[in-house]
Amino acid sequence: MSVTGEQILRNCNSSLLPNANRTALIVNDIFSRFPNRFRFTSGCRTAAENARVNGVSKSFHLKAQAADFVHKQGSYSSAEKEQLARILERYGYEVFWHNAGSGYHYHIEPNKSGVIYPVIIYRHKRK
């Protein structure tokens, strides 16, 4: 399954399509290396959608630079997380594995810190 920039963009401003296309490229690279393992669940969000899902105020989802996906079988191995981190490092992205209230999933976004971690695991704090 491949993801398009339009799927990442969804209801967001069309001026964000270049960001959405780049995010789709990264998601598709991951999905091609792990065939039939993941399901895309979220890309760009409007401010209202972001608030509804308790997203952080400066979320990369608002800029079409983030994506979420779940494991179809529901299992997340340490080796898989490390492989994802290595793939994303090439793009200057990082991966989080967290539960923001909708269940555990992978979240990818640009690496703000420049520090490379194998994977960052955290629980989203409620406001």
C-alpha positions as MATLAB code, in Angstrom:
seq = 'MSVTGEQILRNCNSSLLPNANRTALIVNDIFSRFPNRFRFTSGCRTAAENARVNGVSKSFHLKAQAADFVHKQGSYSSAEKEQLARILERYGYEVFWHNAGSGYHYHIEPNKSGVIYPVIIYRHKRK';
ca = [
       0.000    0.000    0.000;
       1.367    3.396   -0.867;
       0.350    6.721    0.633;
      -0.049    9.843   -1.501;
       0.649   13.460   -0.615;
      -3.074   14.083   -0.956;
      -3.790   11.411    1.671;
      -1.275   13.043    4.018;
      -2.751   16.487    3.272;
      -6.427   15.513    3.714;
      -8.400   18.627    4.790;
      -5.391   20.906    5.251;
      -4.395   23.936    3.194;
      -3.156   22.979   -0.276;
      -0.074   25.196    0.216;
       1.217   22.375    2.459;
       1.250   19.852   -0.408;
       5.076   19.970   -0.800;
       5.428   18.983    2.884;
       2.752   16.313    2.456;
       4.531   14.882   -0.604;
       7.812   14.621    1.305;
       6.077   12.975    4.262;
       4.392   10.522    1.869;
       7.790    9.705    0.326;
       9.157    8.846    3.782;
       6.095    6.793    4.768;
       6.283    4.885    1.475;
       9.984    4.157    2.010;
       9.104    2.628    5.381;
       6.135    0.702    4.010;
       8.206   -0.691    1.121;
      10.798   -2.043    3.562;
       8.109   -3.589    5.767;
       5.544   -4.909    3.251;
       2.011   -5.394    4.574;
       3.077   -4.645    8.130;
       1.666   -1.156    8.767;
      -1.510    0.827    8.222;
      -1.377    4.617    7.760;
      -3.700    6.366   10.242;
      -2.973   10.111   10.316;
      -1.216   12.869    8.419;
      -1.933   16.576    8.314;
      -4.461   17.943   10.790;
      -6.310   21.213   10.974;
      -6.016   23.099   14.266;
      -9.518   21.914   15.223;
      -8.692   18.258   14.454;
      -5.440   18.550   16.372;
      -7.239   19.938   19.425;
      -9.886   17.196   19.224;
      -7.215   14.460   19.411;
      -5.286   16.270   22.169;
      -2.363   17.033   19.855;
       0.382   19.356   21.036;
       0.004   22.982   19.976;
       3.119   22.983   17.765;
       2.493   19.562   16.256;
       4.204   18.761   12.972;
       0.832   17.322   11.914;
      -0.302   20.951   11.483;
       2.386   21.444    8.810;
       1.895   18.088    7.021;
       5.328   17.021    8.279;
       4.165   14.184   10.529;
       2.447   10.865   10.017;
       1.094    8.126   12.244;
       0.769    4.453   11.461;
      -0.059    1.279   13.335;
       1.235   -2.227   13.147;
      -1.353   -4.482   11.513;
      -0.509   -7.360   13.857;
      -0.197   -5.119   16.913;
       3.344   -6.146   17.855;
       6.246   -3.736   17.979;
       9.685   -5.332   18.307;
      12.823   -3.532   19.450;
      14.608   -4.541   16.247;
      11.803   -3.077   14.149;
      11.927    0.214   16.065;
      15.680    0.436   15.513;
      15.272   -0.254   11.787;
      12.676    2.501   11.549;
      14.966    4.922   13.349;
      17.800    4.177   10.895;
      15.542    4.716    7.872;
      14.218    8.002    9.263;
      17.679    9.280   10.162;
      18.432    9.531    6.426;
      15.561   11.992    6.063;
      16.321   13.990    9.211;
      13.231   12.498   10.870;
      12.699   10.628   14.101;
      10.153    8.065   15.280;
       8.097    7.991   18.434;
       6.123    5.029   19.672;
       3.398    6.285   21.921;
      -0.206    6.261   22.997;
      -1.913    9.630   22.742;
      -5.206    8.156   23.893;
      -6.053    6.217   20.728;
      -3.734    3.265   21.280;
      -0.053    2.683   20.632;
       1.237    3.725   17.238;
       4.323    5.010   15.464;
       4.588    8.748   14.911;
       7.232   10.241   12.602;
       8.295   13.884   12.428;
      11.369   16.022   11.661;
      14.157   15.589   14.187;
      14.218   18.923   16.016;
      17.166   18.167   18.266;
      19.620   16.768   15.749;
      20.428   14.035   18.282;
      19.950   10.561   16.857;
      18.158    8.104   19.109;
      17.359    4.500   18.214;
      13.723    5.235   19.025;
      11.927    7.545   21.375;
       9.169    6.007   23.442;
       6.886    8.205   25.479;
       3.365    8.664   26.672;
       1.564   11.758   25.567;
       0.648   13.975   28.504;
      -2.903   15.187   28.712;
      -3.482   18.928   28.916;
];
